[in-house]
Amino acid sequence: MAIFRANEVRQLTDTELLEQEQKLSLELIQERGKVSAGGATENPGQIREIRRTIARIRTEQNARRTA
């Protein structure tokens, strides 16, 4: 799991942003699947951090499209 901060996201290229978003989305689906099956995640805050990182990536993608 790669959690990026805003300044790290800004340094990535467009293709890297797209790849990371896809990887994190898949990871989020897997983590949610574990929880819905009755299991527990290793890190309880992991789902929240993944969601926030995806939001950071999408925000940067939108900023690049409008600029």
N, C-alpha and C positions, 0 to 999 in steps of 0.2 A: 504494500500500500504506500503510495506516494502522496503525501499531503503537501500541497504547495501554498505558499503565502502569496500575497498580491504582487510583491516585487519579483518573485520567482516566476509567476505566471506571465508578467510583462516581458520577460526575457526570452520566452519560448517563441518559436516560429509558428506560423499558422498551421502547418501540418502537424507539428508537435502538439499543439493545443487540441487539434481534432483527435489525434491518437490517444492522448491522455484522457480526454473526455470520454471516449469510448471504453477505455480500460476501467475508468472509475465507475462508469455506469454499469458495466458488467459486474464489477466488485460489489456495488450497491445492491444489485439484484440478488447476488449470492448471499450477502449478509442478511438481507430481508427474508430470504428463503430459509436460512438457518433459524431465524427468530420465529417465523411463522410455523415451522415444523416443531417448535417447542424447545429448541436448543438455545444455548446462550452464547453470545459472542465473547471472544477473548477480551475485548476492550469495549465496555458498554457505550463509550462516547464515539466509537468508530463510525457508526452510521451517520451521526451528526456531522462529523468532520468530513466524511466523504461527500455528503450533500453540500456542505459549505464550499468545498474545493471545486465541485462541479459548478456551483454558482459563480465562483470567482472566474473560472475558465470561460463560462458563457458570457459573463459581463465584459471580459476583455475581448472576446470575439465580436460582440455587439459594438463595442467602442471602436474597434478597428474597421468595422463595416461602415460606420457613420463618419469616420474621420477621413 
